[in-house]
Each structure stands twice: as C-alpha cells, then as structure tokens.
Amino acid sequence: MTIVRALVYLITTVFFVYGVMRLRQPATARSGNSLAAVGMFLALIVTLVGVSIHHPLILIIGILVGGVVGASSARLVPMTAMPQMVALFNGMGGGAAALVACGDVLRLVPSARTGPAGLAIALIDILIGAVSFSGSIIAFAKLNEWMTGRPITYRGQRTVNGVVFGLLIVGGVYLVVSGAAGQAGIFVAYALGAVALGVLGVVPIGGGDMPVIISLLNSFTGLSVAATGFLLGNDVLIVAGTFVGASGAILTQLMSRAMNRPLGNIVFGAFGKLQTGAGEAREGTVQQTSPEDVAILLSYANRVVIVPGYGLAVARAQQEVKELMTKLEAKGVDVMFGIHPVAGRMPGHMNVLLAEVDVPYQKLYDMEAINSEFPRTDVVLVVGANDVTNPDARNNPNSPIYGMPILNVDQAQRVIVLKRSMNPGFAGIDNPLYVHPKCQMLFGDARQSLGLLLQALSEVVA
C-alpha cells in the first residue's frame, strides 16, 4: 500500500505542476484547474484508504456537508462576490491547517512523542494558519460590506500589533523549550493570540490594497498547508502548500510592483483612509452627456478602448459590454479592452468577467500594452473604473496613490465615464479626470446606461 500511495502522490504532483502551467493562459486555465482538482481527488482517496479512521461517520458527514456547501457556493455566487468567496475559502484553508496542527499538538503533548523541532513546526503552522483564517474573514467582511471598507486605525496601533507578535514569539519559544507539557493554558492563549493578530493586522487595511492582502493571505495559507504536510509526513500537502505559498508570494510581489508601492507600505500604510485635503475642490466643470450623444461619438470613431472596473461587476453589465463591442465592430470600429492589474477586487477579476461572456482573449490588453495606444484612441469608455484611471497618480505628489501606474485614459481624444455618481472610488480619493475638458460623464447604473447606449447605437446610421 505504501508503494501505491507514493505512486498516486507522484501522479498528483505531476497533475499539480501541469495544471499550474496551464493556468498561465486564459484559454487553458479551466482545464488546468480541473486537472489539479482531479489530482487532489486521487490523493484524497488514497489517503483515506491508507489510514485508520476511528470515527468514519463524522468524516463522512464532514465530507458531505463541506462538499455540498462548497459546490453550491461556487455555483451560486455572483461574479461580483467572487473576491469575497476567494477570501472566505482561503481563510477556511488556513483555519483547517491550524486546527490540524492544534490537534497534533494536543494529541502528542501527553505522551511527549514530538520533539522540539516537530512542536516548533506545529506552532509556526498554528500562527500562520490562524492569521490567514482571521485575516481572510476580515477581508471577506470588508469586501462584502459587512463592515467598513475604510482602514480602522487608532493611536499606537503598530505598537499593539508589535507587542502581540512579540508575545506570540516568546510564548512559542517557551512552549518549545518546556516541551509544552502541562502548559495547556499558555497553548490556548497562543492560539487565540494568533487569531487576534490576523484581525489586528487586516482591519487597518482598506481601499485598493485589499486585492494585495488577499493574495498575501493566500500565500500564508499555502505555507500553513505545507507545514501541516511536514507534520503529517504527507508529500501531497507539502507540494500543494508550496505551490500555493510560492504563487501567492509571486502574485503579491507583482501586484505591489504594479501599484509602485513596497509591500511594507501596503501592509502598514492604512491606504484608503480619508486624508486631509483629499476632497479639495477641483478646478473645472463636470460635463454630463446622454446615451444618444455617446452613441454618435462611438459610431464615428476609428478606435475605442473599453476600461472595465468594479462598477461593471456590481451592475453585472459584462454581457452589455460584449454586445457593445459586437455592434461597434460591425460598424468597422476597432475595439480593445484595457485591463489594469488591480482593477476590481482581486487579481484577474475583470478578465474573468469578460471571459464569462466570451470576449476574445486577444481583445484584452494589460496596462503596459494598452497605455501606448491611448494617444491614438478616439474614445475611451470607462465603465466603473475609478482609482486605476486617476491622473493624480501621475501628476499630484500629495496624492496617496502618487507613483502608482495607471491606465492613461486622459491621453485619448475623448473620455466617456459611466458612473453612478461623483462619489470617490474604493480608495476614497477624488478623481480629477472627471472635470477634465475632454471627459464627459454618463451617470447611472452601468447596465442600464449600456442598454440605453446599445439602443441608441442601433438608431445611428454610420
């Protein structure tokens, strides 16, 4: 049985590697995800067959309940809530790893069958997993608007966080040195302190930094799973955890670079907190437009770039955007999509929305590729994107987002912004683009505005 298990684990690892490779391209991402899922299913089956299960009924109930909840949630969740679901599922992974480590410590402490190295790994696993769990729950609550998305700060916050982290380190070292025998109270305090650290670490984070934090917490979950694999001697958990940890760390770094901000500034900077002078009056007048005028403008354009944002996701207007692209192309207009790395609430959010309605992958251009095209673009249609089109990131040294690379939509000949109101975006700062002389605002729900635009477009003879 050991040989069979090792062979299945090897096959699973190959499936993981090949599946991750296929995730690099949108056209092959679905099959890559399915391949990795099949590999994990095989590993789960061979693991269950090869171990002694003392309470099979509890295990079966857990599998059934978890399977039903997971499958139904994944199928029923709207695309607007996908970031929340990712945060929640990620937190469940970190929490599960921490619980496994807690069970391992509680089971082994009385007989002292674990050495200092094993106990140290278990305590590190609990720390990382608990931080990932509680931090992801806070991220979920912020994204789902169960609590304010703004940073929650108070005087001496960093000092408090530092003290909690220091106490956890001291407590962990004490548990390892003392063998943890008879130290149940300290162990429970250690576990609860790790949960508290996750909460304290994420509540001061808000605004445009939330996608980066979700990616970072995802990396933490991977590390926790890998540590659990070391504890249990399970190669598949080590491989899967390492993949998740490494990919999450790389993605976090790429997103930090895309925002031109170091990770430390993102974690400790309280970005999104309303700042003095952030709402200062802008020179210029907001110009409103109508669907009919926009339809005429688009019909006679040679090139149109559509920039999607979270407003598109909230309105569930991706199908209307696809229809707009089709109608414009039928009129001979060259249509492209400009995608910012951190548009929406998680990496790839806009790509997934557009792929859902079969917008060709070749039409999606990342920031580096599309920015050079804006000076040669007749019209840019911004659908709900706020912070990633804010010229202050380029022009205003006093802006909190100064230095962050943006989509240079203001370099196009005309800019049309579809937006509900003039309220600031998720980062909580004003956008001077909206009073730019070449910019016009089409106010209203994006889906309704696009529907009216499509109707008007059909009446335009070009």
C-alpha positions as CSV (number, residue, x, y, z in Angstrom):
1,M,0.0,0.0,0.0
2,T,2.9,2.4,0.7
3,I,4.2,2.0,-2.8
4,V,0.7,2.6,-4.3
5,R,0.3,5.7,-2.2
6,A,3.7,7.0,-3.2
7,L,2.9,6.4,-6.9
8,V,-0.5,8.2,-6.6
9,Y,1.1,11.1,-4.8
10,L,3.7,11.3,-7.6
11,I,0.9,11.4,-10.2
12,T,-0.9,14.0,-8.2
13,T,2.2,16.1,-8.1
14,V,2.5,15.9,-11.9
15,F,-1.1,16.9,-12.2
16,F,-0.5,19.9,-10.0
17,V,2.6,21.1,-11.9
18,Y,0.9,20.6,-15.3
19,G,-2.3,22.2,-14.1
20,V,-0.5,25.3,-12.8
21,M,1.4,25.6,-16.1
22,R,-2.0,25.7,-17.9
23,L,-3.2,28.4,-15.6
24,R,-0.8,30.8,-17.2
25,Q,-3.1,31.3,-20.2
26,P,-6.8,32.1,-20.1
27,A,-7.6,29.7,-22.9
28,T,-6.2,26.7,-20.9
29,A,-6.9,27.9,-17.3
30,R,-10.2,25.9,-16.9
31,S,-8.6,22.6,-18.0
32,G,-5.6,23.3,-15.8
33,N,-7.8,23.9,-12.8
34,S,-9.8,20.7,-13.5
35,L,-6.6,18.7,-13.9
36,A,-5.3,19.9,-10.5
37,A,-8.7,19.1,-8.9
38,V,-8.5,15.5,-10.3
39,G,-5.1,15.1,-8.8
40,M,-6.2,16.3,-5.4
41,F,-9.2,13.9,-5.5
42,L,-6.9,11.0,-6.2
43,A,-4.6,12.0,-3.3
44,L,-7.6,12.3,-1.0
45,I,-8.9,8.8,-1.9
46,V,-5.6,7.0,-1.5
47,T,-5.0,8.9,1.8
48,L,-8.4,7.9,3.2
49,V,-7.9,4.2,2.2
50,G,-4.5,4.0,3.7
51,V,-5.2,5.4,7.2
52,S,-7.1,4.1,10.2
53,I,-10.3,6.0,10.7
54,H,-11.7,5.8,14.3
55,H,-14.9,7.8,13.6
56,P,-15.9,7.2,9.9
57,L,-19.4,8.6,10.3
58,I,-18.0,12.0,11.4
59,L,-15.6,12.0,8.5
60,I,-18.4,11.1,6.0
61,I,-20.7,13.9,7.4
62,G,-17.9,16.4,7.2
63,I,-17.1,15.5,3.6
64,L,-20.8,15.6,2.6
65,V,-21.5,18.9,4.3
66,G,-18.3,20.5,3.1
67,G,-18.8,19.2,-0.5
68,V,-22.4,20.5,-0.7
69,V,-21.6,23.9,0.8
70,G,-18.5,24.4,-1.4
71,A,-20.1,23.2,-4.6
72,S,-23.3,25.2,-4.1
73,S,-21.4,28.3,-3.1
74,A,-19.1,28.2,-6.1
75,R,-22.1,27.7,-8.5
76,L,-24.5,30.2,-7.0
77,V,-22.1,33.1,-6.0
78,P,-22.4,36.0,-8.4
79,M,-19.3,37.2,-10.2
80,T,-19.5,40.4,-8.1
81,A,-19.0,38.4,-5.0
82,M,-16.2,36.2,-6.3
83,P,-13.4,38.1,-4.4
84,Q,-15.3,37.6,-1.2
85,M,-15.6,33.9,-1.9
86,V,-11.9,33.6,-2.7
87,A,-11.1,35.3,0.6
88,L,-13.5,33.1,2.6
89,F,-12.3,29.8,1.0
90,N,-8.7,30.9,1.5
91,G,-9.5,31.6,5.2
92,M,-11.1,28.1,5.6
93,G,-7.9,26.5,4.2
94,G,-5.7,28.4,6.7
95,G,-8.1,27.7,9.6
96,A,-8.2,23.9,8.7
97,A,-4.4,23.7,8.7
98,A,-4.2,25.5,12.0
99,L,-6.8,23.1,13.5
100,V,-4.8,20.1,12.3
101,A,-1.7,21.5,13.9
102,C,-3.6,22.1,17.2
103,G,-4.9,18.6,17.1
104,D,-1.5,17.2,16.5
105,V,0.0,19.2,19.5
106,L,-2.9,18.2,21.8
107,R,-2.6,14.6,20.8
108,L,1.1,14.4,21.2
109,V,1.8,16.5,24.3
110,P,0.7,14.0,26.9
111,S,3.0,11.3,25.6
112,A,5.7,13.7,24.6
113,R,6.2,11.9,21.3
114,T,7.0,15.0,19.5
115,G,10.5,16.6,19.7
116,P,11.2,20.3,19.8
117,A,11.5,20.5,16.0
118,G,8.1,19.0,15.5
119,L,6.5,21.2,18.1
120,A,8.1,24.3,16.6
121,I,6.7,23.4,13.2
122,A,3.3,22.9,14.7
123,L,3.4,26.2,16.5
124,I,4.5,28.0,13.3
125,D,1.7,26.3,11.4
126,I,-0.8,27.5,14.0
127,L,0.5,31.0,13.9
128,I,0.4,31.3,10.1
129,G,-2.8,29.4,9.6
130,A,-4.7,31.4,12.3
131,V,-3.5,34.7,10.9
132,S,-4.6,33.6,7.5
133,F,-8.0,32.5,8.8
134,S,-9.0,35.5,10.8
135,G,-7.4,38.0,8.4
136,S,-9.3,36.4,5.5
137,I,-12.5,36.6,7.5
138,I,-12.0,40.4,8.0
139,A,-11.1,40.8,4.3
140,F,-14.4,38.9,3.4
141,A,-16.4,41.2,5.8
142,K,-14.8,44.3,4.2
143,L,-15.4,43.2,0.7
144,N,-18.9,42.1,1.4
145,E,-19.6,45.4,3.1
146,W,-20.5,43.8,6.5
147,M,-18.0,46.3,7.9
148,T,-16.5,49.5,6.6
149,G,-14.0,49.1,3.8
150,R,-12.0,52.0,5.2
151,P,-9.0,51.4,7.3
152,I,-9.8,51.2,11.0
153,T,-6.9,52.8,12.9
154,Y,-6.2,54.0,16.4
155,R,-3.3,55.6,18.3
156,G,-0.4,53.2,18.9
157,Q,-1.8,50.5,16.6
158,R,1.5,49.4,15.3
159,T,2.9,49.2,18.8
160,V,0.0,47.0,19.9
161,N,0.5,44.7,16.8
162,G,4.2,44.5,17.5
163,V,3.6,43.6,21.2
164,V,1.1,40.9,20.3
165,F,3.5,39.4,17.7
166,G,6.4,39.6,20.2
167,L,4.3,37.8,22.9
168,L,3.5,35.1,20.4
169,I,7.2,34.6,19.6
170,V,8.1,34.5,23.3
171,G,5.2,32.1,24.1
172,G,6.1,29.9,21.2
173,V,9.7,29.6,22.3
174,Y,8.6,28.9,25.9
175,L,6.3,26.1,24.7
176,V,9.1,24.5,22.6
177,V,11.7,24.8,25.4
178,S,9.3,23.5,28.1
179,G,8.0,20.7,25.9
180,A,4.5,22.2,26.2
181,A,3.8,19.6,28.9
182,G,1.2,20.9,31.4
183,Q,1.1,24.3,29.5
184,A,-2.4,24.0,28.1
185,G,-3.3,27.5,29.3
186,I,-0.4,29.1,27.5
187,F,-1.0,27.0,24.4
188,V,-4.7,28.1,24.2
189,A,-3.6,31.7,24.7
190,Y,-1.0,31.3,21.9
191,A,-3.7,30.0,19.5
192,L,-6.1,32.8,20.4
193,G,-3.4,35.4,20.1
194,A,-2.6,34.2,16.6
195,V,-6.3,34.6,15.7
196,A,-6.2,38.1,17.2
197,L,-3.1,39.1,15.3
198,G,-4.8,38.3,12.0
199,V,-7.7,40.6,12.9
200,L,-5.4,43.4,14.1
201,G,-3.3,43.1,11.0
202,V,-6.1,43.4,8.4
203,V,-8.5,45.9,10.0
204,P,-6.2,48.9,9.2
205,I,-6.1,47.9,5.6
206,G,-8.6,49.1,3.0
207,G,-9.1,50.7,-0.3
208,G,-7.2,49.5,-3.3
209,D,-4.8,47.4,-1.2
210,M,-7.4,44.7,-0.4
211,P,-6.5,42.5,-3.5
212,V,-2.9,42.5,-2.5
213,I,-3.8,41.5,1.1
214,I,-5.9,38.6,-0.2
215,S,-3.0,37.4,-2.3
216,L,-0.7,37.7,0.7
217,L,-3.0,35.8,3.0
218,N,-3.4,33.1,0.2
219,S,0.4,32.7,0.4
220,F,0.2,32.3,4.2
221,T,-2.4,29.6,3.8
222,G,-0.1,27.7,1.4
223,L,2.8,27.9,3.9
224,S,0.5,26.6,6.6
225,V,-0.6,23.7,4.5
226,A,3.0,22.9,3.7
227,A,3.8,22.9,7.4
228,T,0.9,20.6,8.0
229,G,2.4,18.3,5.4
230,F,5.6,18.1,7.3
231,L,3.8,17.4,10.5
232,L,1.8,14.5,9.0
233,G,4.5,13.3,6.6
234,N,2.2,13.9,3.7
235,D,4.1,14.7,0.4
236,V,1.0,16.0,-1.4
237,L,0.3,18.6,1.3
238,I,3.9,19.7,1.1
239,V,3.8,20.1,-2.7
240,A,0.3,21.7,-2.8
241,G,1.1,24.1,0.0
242,T,4.4,25.1,-1.5
243,F,2.7,25.8,-4.8
244,V,0.1,28.0,-3.2
245,G,2.6,29.7,-1.0
246,A,5.1,30.4,-3.8
247,S,2.4,31.5,-6.3
248,G,0.8,33.8,-3.7
249,A,4.1,35.4,-2.9
250,I,4.9,36.0,-6.5
251,L,1.5,37.4,-7.2
252,T,1.7,39.7,-4.2
253,Q,5.1,41.0,-5.4
254,L,3.8,41.6,-8.9
255,M,0.7,43.5,-7.6
256,S,2.9,45.6,-5.3
257,R,5.1,46.4,-8.3
258,A,2.0,47.3,-10.4
259,M,1.0,49.7,-7.7
260,N,4.5,51.0,-7.3
261,R,4.4,50.6,-3.6
262,P,6.5,48.3,-1.3
263,L,4.7,45.6,0.5
264,G,5.5,47.1,3.8
265,N,3.7,50.3,2.8
266,I,0.7,48.3,1.8
267,V,0.5,46.3,5.0
268,F,1.2,49.2,7.3
269,G,0.2,52.2,5.3
270,A,-3.6,52.3,6.0
271,F,-4.2,53.2,2.4
272,G,-7.8,54.3,1.7
273,K,-8.0,56.3,4.9
274,L,-9.6,59.7,4.2
275,Q,-6.9,62.3,4.3
276,T,-6.9,66.0,4.9
277,G,-7.2,67.8,1.6
278,A,-8.2,64.7,-0.3
279,G,-11.6,66.2,-1.0
280,E,-10.4,69.6,-2.0
281,A,-12.3,71.4,-4.8
282,R,-11.1,70.8,-8.3
283,E,-11.0,73.4,-11.0
284,G,-13.3,72.6,-13.9
285,T,-16.8,71.6,-14.6
286,V,-18.4,68.2,-14.8
287,Q,-19.8,67.7,-18.2
288,Q,-22.8,65.3,-18.5
289,T,-23.7,63.6,-21.7
290,S,-26.5,61.3,-22.9
291,P,-26.6,57.8,-24.4
292,E,-27.6,59.3,-27.8
293,D,-24.6,61.6,-27.9
294,V,-22.2,58.8,-26.8
295,A,-23.7,56.5,-29.5
296,I,-22.9,59.1,-32.2
297,L,-19.4,59.6,-30.8
298,L,-18.7,55.9,-30.8
299,S,-20.1,55.2,-34.2
300,Y,-17.8,57.6,-35.9
301,A,-14.7,56.6,-34.0
302,N,-11.9,54.6,-35.6
303,R,-10.7,53.1,-32.3
304,V,-12.5,52.6,-29.0
305,V,-10.9,51.3,-25.8
306,I,-13.2,50.0,-23.0
307,V,-11.8,50.1,-19.5
308,P,-13.8,47.9,-17.1
309,G,-13.8,48.3,-13.3
310,Y,-15.7,47.2,-10.3
311,G,-18.7,49.2,-11.3
312,L,-19.1,46.9,-14.2
313,A,-19.1,43.9,-11.9
314,V,-21.6,45.5,-9.5
315,A,-24.0,46.2,-12.3
316,R,-23.4,42.8,-13.9
317,A,-23.0,44.6,-17.2
318,Q,-20.4,42.3,-18.9
319,Q,-23.0,41.0,-21.4
320,E,-23.9,44.5,-22.5
321,V,-20.3,45.4,-22.9
322,K,-19.9,42.3,-25.1
323,E,-22.9,43.4,-27.2
324,L,-21.4,46.9,-27.5
325,M,-18.2,45.5,-28.8
326,T,-20.0,43.4,-31.4
327,K,-22.1,46.4,-32.6
328,L,-19.1,48.7,-32.9
329,E,-17.1,46.1,-34.7
330,A,-20.0,45.7,-37.2
331,K,-19.6,49.4,-37.9
332,G,-15.9,49.0,-38.6
333,V,-14.7,50.3,-35.2
334,D,-11.5,48.8,-33.7
335,V,-12.4,47.8,-30.1
336,M,-9.9,47.0,-27.4
337,F,-10.1,46.4,-23.7
338,G,-7.6,48.0,-21.2
339,I,-7.1,45.9,-18.0
340,H,-5.3,47.3,-15.0
341,P,-3.6,44.6,-12.8
342,V,-5.6,45.6,-9.7
343,A,-8.9,46.6,-11.3
344,G,-11.8,45.2,-9.3
345,R,-11.4,43.4,-6.0
346,M,-8.9,40.6,-6.9
347,P,-6.3,39.9,-9.5
348,G,-7.9,38.9,-12.8
349,H,-11.4,40.0,-11.7
350,M,-12.0,41.9,-14.9
351,N,-10.6,39.1,-17.1
352,V,-12.9,36.6,-15.6
353,L,-15.9,38.8,-16.0
354,L,-15.2,39.3,-19.7
355,A,-14.3,35.7,-20.3
356,E,-17.6,34.7,-18.8
357,V,-19.4,36.3,-21.9
358,D,-16.8,35.1,-24.4
359,V,-15.0,38.3,-25.1
360,P,-11.9,37.1,-27.1
361,Y,-8.7,36.9,-25.1
362,Q,-6.9,38.7,-27.9
363,K,-9.0,41.8,-27.2
364,L,-7.8,42.1,-23.6
365,Y,-4.6,44.2,-23.2
366,D,-2.7,44.7,-20.0
367,M,-1.7,48.1,-18.7
368,E,1.8,48.1,-20.3
369,A,0.4,47.1,-23.7
370,I,-2.6,49.5,-23.8
371,N,-1.0,52.7,-22.5
372,S,0.9,53.3,-25.7
373,E,-2.4,53.1,-27.6
374,F,-4.3,55.8,-25.8
375,P,-2.8,58.7,-27.7
376,R,-4.1,57.0,-30.9
377,T,-7.5,56.3,-29.5
378,D,-10.6,58.3,-30.4
379,V,-12.8,57.4,-27.5
380,V,-12.1,55.6,-24.1
381,L,-15.2,54.2,-22.4
382,V,-14.6,53.8,-18.7
383,V,-17.1,51.5,-17.1
384,G,-16.9,51.9,-13.3
385,A,-13.1,52.1,-13.0
386,N,-12.1,54.9,-10.7
387,D,-8.8,54.7,-8.9
388,V,-6.9,52.9,-11.8
389,T,-7.6,55.9,-14.1
390,N,-6.8,58.7,-11.7
391,P,-4.3,61.1,-13.2
392,D,-3.3,62.2,-9.7
393,A,-1.2,59.0,-9.5
394,R,1.0,60.6,-12.2
395,N,0.7,64.4,-11.5
396,N,0.0,65.1,-7.8
397,P,2.8,64.3,-5.4
398,N,0.5,64.9,-2.5
399,S,-1.9,62.2,-3.6
400,P,-1.9,58.9,-1.6
401,I,-1.7,57.0,-4.9
402,Y,1.1,59.1,-6.4
403,G,3.5,56.9,-8.3
404,M,1.0,54.1,-8.9
405,P,1.0,53.1,-12.6
406,I,-2.4,53.8,-14.1
407,L,-4.3,53.5,-17.4
408,N,-3.5,56.8,-19.1
409,V,-7.0,57.2,-20.4
410,D,-6.7,61.0,-20.3
411,Q,-4.3,60.9,-23.2
412,A,-7.1,59.7,-25.6
413,Q,-9.1,62.2,-27.7
414,R,-12.3,61.8,-25.7
415,V,-13.2,60.0,-22.5
416,I,-16.7,58.8,-21.5
417,V,-17.1,57.7,-17.9
418,L,-20.1,55.5,-16.9
419,K,-20.6,56.0,-13.2
420,R,-23.4,56.1,-10.6
421,S,-22.3,59.4,-9.0
422,M,-19.4,61.6,-8.3
423,N,-18.6,59.7,-5.1
424,P,-15.0,58.6,-4.7
425,G,-14.0,55.0,-5.5
426,F,-12.9,52.3,-3.2
427,A,-9.6,54.1,-2.3
428,G,-11.6,57.1,-1.0
429,I,-10.0,59.8,-3.1
430,D,-11.3,62.2,-5.8
431,N,-10.5,61.7,-9.5
432,P,-9.7,64.9,-11.4
433,L,-10.3,63.1,-14.7
434,Y,-14.0,63.8,-14.2
435,V,-13.6,67.5,-14.6
436,H,-11.1,67.3,-17.4
437,P,-12.3,69.2,-20.5
438,K,-12.1,66.1,-22.7
439,C,-14.1,64.0,-20.3
440,Q,-17.9,63.5,-20.2
441,M,-19.9,61.7,-17.5
442,L,-22.8,59.3,-18.2
443,F,-24.4,58.9,-14.8
444,G,-26.5,55.9,-13.8
445,D,-26.3,52.1,-13.3
446,A,-23.8,50.8,-15.8
447,R,-26.1,48.1,-17.1
448,Q,-29.0,50.4,-17.7
449,S,-26.7,53.1,-19.2
450,L,-25.2,50.5,-21.6
451,G,-28.7,49.2,-22.5
452,L,-29.7,52.7,-23.5
453,L,-26.4,53.2,-25.3
454,L,-27.0,50.0,-27.3
455,Q,-30.5,51.1,-28.2
456,A,-29.2,54.5,-29.4
457,L,-26.4,52.9,-31.3
458,S,-28.8,50.8,-33.3
459,E,-30.5,54.1,-34.5
460,V,-27.3,55.7,-35.6
461,V,-26.6,55.4,-39.4
462,A,-22.8,55.4,-39.8
